[in-house]
Amino acid sequence: CIDKFMNTNRENTIMTNDTLSHVLRNIDLSTGRMVRSVDNLDAVLIENHRTVTTNSGRRYIGYYDYLVLLKDGEKTGIILKCDFVDVHVYVYPKYRNQHIVSRLTGDGFLKELWSDIESVTCANRWEYDRVKHLAEIAGFPLRN
């Protein structure tokens, strides 16, 4: 759960919640594949998706893997794979506290999907308990 994703491959790329919200609104689900269904919830994996971000007025292009979360066919949230170091989860406010992330990523599914991720972090102290719970059911240790 990180607010800004920066690494050596994408040094100037910043992935904020606003950026992920924009990606979620505009991402084409037909470019991905269904990887999990639980009752009325689905998860679509979209790999190597071209994403344009801006930082200090400059445009940057990167290619990212996303897991798009759906409820009754509607986009509800998105999980960004931050290379092998972390994930960044964003859920539209109206879908928060509905256990969508936990139901779709639970039972170690996310760790199985992205097995190269060794652990996750929490950038927001006020969300620590929630992030710790989600990390555990997804199969990741939480480091901080």
FENPE-V529051 format. One record per pair of residues at least 24 apart in sequence whose ideal C-beta (glycine too) atoms are under 10 Angstrom apart, sorted by the first residue. I is the first residue (numbers start at 0). GAP is how many residues later the second one is. Records with the same first field share a line. If there is no record, write none. Layout:
# FENPE-V529051
I->GAP / GAP
This chain:
# FENPE-V529051
0->78 / 85 / 86 / 87 / 88 / 89 / 119 / 120 / 121 / 122 / 123 / 126 / 127 / 129 / 130 / 131 / 133 / 134 / 141
1->78 / 80 / 83 / 84 / 85 / 86 / 87 / 118 / 119 / 120 / 121 / 122
2->85 / 87 / 120 / 121
3->51 / 84 / 119
4->48 / 57 / 59 / 75 / 76 / 77 / 78 / 80 / 81 / 82 / 83
5->49 / 76
6->75 / 76 / 77 / 78 / 79
7->75
8->53 / 54 / 74
9->41 / 43 / 50 / 51 / 52 / 53 / 54 / 72 / 73
10->44 / 49
11->41 / 42 / 43 / 44 / 46 / 47 / 48 / 50
12->38 / 39 / 40 / 41 / 42 / 47 / 48 / 49 / 51 / 69
13->39 / 40 / 41 / 42 / 46
14->36 / 38 / 47 / 49 / 65 / 67 / 73 / 75
15->37 / 72 / 74
16->71 / 72 / 73 / 74
17->72
18->32 / 33 / 34 / 35 / 36 / 61 / 69 / 71
19->31 / 46 / 57 / 58 / 59 / 60 / 68 / 69 / 70 / 71
20->56 / 57 / 69 / 70 / 71 / 72
21->29 / 30 / 31
22->26 / 28 / 29 / 30 / 41 / 43 / 45 / 55 / 57 / 67
23->42 / 44 / 45 / 51 / 52 / 53 / 54 / 56 / 66 / 67 / 68
24->50 / 53 / 67
25->25 / 49
26->24 / 39 / 41 / 48 / 51
27->40
28->39 / 41 / 44 / 46
30->35
31->33 / 34 / 35 / 36
33->36
34->32 / 69 / 74 / 77 / 78
35->31 / 33 / 67 / 68 / 69 / 70 / 71 / 73 / 74 / 76 / 77
36->33 / 67
37->62 / 65 / 66 / 67 / 68 / 69 / 71
38->32 / 33 / 64
39->30 / 31 / 32 / 33 / 60 / 63
40->28 / 29 / 30 / 31 / 35 / 57 / 58 / 59 / 60 / 62 / 63
41->26 / 27 / 28 / 29 / 30 / 31 / 34 / 62
42->24 / 25 / 26 / 27 / 34 / 36 / 57 / 58 / 60 / 61 / 62 / 66 / 67 / 70
43->24 / 25 / 26 / 31 / 34
44->34 / 36 / 68 / 69
45->32
46->34
48->31
50->29
63->24
64->48 / 49
66->34 / 37 / 38 / 42 / 43 / 46 / 47
68->26 / 31 / 32 / 34 / 35 / 36
69->30 / 34
70->24 / 27 / 29 / 32 / 33
75->24 / 25 / 28
76->24 / 27
78->25 / 26 / 31 / 34 / 35 / 59
80->29 / 32 / 33 / 35 / 36
81->32 / 35 / 38 / 39
82->31 / 33 / 34
83->30 / 31 / 32 / 33 / 34
84->31 / 32 / 33 / 34 / 35 / 36
85->31 / 32 / 33 / 34 / 35 / 36 / 37 / 54 / 57
86->27 / 30 / 33 / 34 / 47 / 48 / 51 / 53
87->32 / 33 / 35
88->31 / 38 / 41 / 42 / 45 / 49
95->34
96->33
98->35
100->29 / 32 / 33 / 36 / 37
101->28 / 31 / 32 / 34 / 35 / 36
102->34
103->34
104->29 / 30 / 32 / 33 / 34 / 35
105->28 / 30 / 31 / 32 / 33
106->30 / 31 / 32
107->28 / 29 / 30 / 31 / 32
108->28 / 29 / 30
109->24 / 25 / 27 / 28 / 29 / 30
110->24 / 26 / 27 / 28 / 29 / 30
111->26 / 27
112->25 / 26
113->24 / 25 / 26
114->24
117->25
118->24 / 25
119->24
